[in-house]
Amino acid sequence: MAEQAPERGPTPGLKAPLSAEEYGRGLSFAAFLARAGSSRQRMARIYRQVEPDPDTVEAFRRFGADGGRLYAVVEGWCGDCAQVVPVLARVAAEAAVPLVFFERDADPDLAGRHQTGGKGRIPLVVAMDAQGNEVGRFVERPAAANRLLRTVRAAQADPSAPAARTRAQAELARGYERGGLRAALLEELRATIGGETLETEIGSPAGRLPAILHPAQGWLAAAPGERATWPLAVVAHGANHDMAHPLSRHLCQRLAQRGITAVRFAFAFRLAGSPPSAWAKEETLQVEATLDHLSRAYGVPAESVFLAGKSIGAAAAVEAAHRRDVAGIIAFGFPFHGRDGSWRWRPDVLVGAAPVLLLQGELDPMGPPEVVRPYVDAARADVTWRPIPGEGHGLAGKLQEVLDEAVAWLVERAERSHGSSTESDLQRPSGGRTIGSDGRAAPEALE
């Protein structure tokens, strides 16, 4: 395998899936409230009652002063929107941050660009900077609300029964009014503009590696024994990236908002400005060192950890999974062979490592479909292969779609491996039907 020096340059942004022209057509809170039907009075009451803490207001004020803006995809019939929208609107008003709303069902094209796990989950709140880059997003409800729903539903003989759903609704409403969920919501909304992260260092054979921890809500406060049962993700960058790249940063932010703590770190070669090692040998050791650090510092066993990586980061994640019992792997643009075909990764690299989601551009010179297919066939059911049409090795043109696919896969796997859901649809009656937050009628050169 030929070595390749990392390229230097400014870190690109992740363009928000909304143009400036579209933003200008959004509804004000007052205009949306007037169209909100039976939820209007409840939202107006919550707007009057909520008192954002000064630190949150100041953080949003600074965000707005730097040109930041907010928008939300919502619907008046949605129970989650009724709780989130007035709190968001009150914060934006006190901080003087521009905020507009879009009704999801009125614009199928806009709805299609704002999917969560392939579904139109709402509310979806997006924070943008002055250049139109996405800073962060919030989906549906805070992680603490999902944990409450899990607890309530676990005590029901049939969680899908109407009576059980009614009780879940009532418990969630009480949680917002008296149980601290509103404070949790404010905390997660603040995270969309760059909320709580922890800078740390990881000891490795190559020296100290800087890392950033994105804690899921409540994770740091949990007892070590309880924390060990929560899913966690480690994210490794590619040779032409660093840990500030939008792929790493937004993946971690979105996972944390969905209840999965995430860590991104810098490889030693990036710090030194040198090429990565042949066959990702040194990078694999650094991924393993990160797993060891999480175990020592937070009591998280490797089997609770998902690994994700781009290109050489993907290779290091897969190789580490052959030596450690991890929960799963997301590989963005795995380098199956050299751009000139002069080298090729071993044929069984995906066999038996762990469940793998492989997100590979169809035009990727380091992993075109005809090269990828034998690797996937050898691994059989352990690999989910998603060819990305029109994309090369960088996946830059469809990064929003790739991020959504990755988060949805990891959340689903976390639910399976940890025996409980990290999120749960809250159903509510509307016009004789039961409606979920996604609007469905319920049955319910390495880079």
Secondary structure, 3 states (H helix, E strand, C coil): CCCCCCCCCCCCCCECCCCHHHHCCCECHHHHHHCCHHHHHHHHHHHHHCCCCHHHHHHHHHHHHCCCEEEEEECCCCHHHHHHHHHHHHHHHHHCCCEEEEEHHHCHHHHHCCCECCECCCCEEEEECCCCEEEEEEECCCHHHHHHHHHHHHCCCCCCCHHHHHHHHHHHHHHHHHCCHHHHHHHHHHHCCCCCCEEEEEEECCEEEEEEEECCCCCCCCCHHHHCCCCEEEEECCCCCCCCCHHHHHHHHHHHHCCCEEEEECCHHHHHCCCCCHHHHHHHHHHHHHHHHHHHHHCCCHHHEEEEEECHHHHHHHHHHCCCCCCEEEEECCCCECCCCCCECCCCCCCCCCCEEEEEECCCCCCCHHHHHHHHHHHHHHEEEEEECCCCCCCHHHHHHHHHHHHHHHHHHHHHHHCCCCCCCCCEEECCEEECCCCCECCCCCC
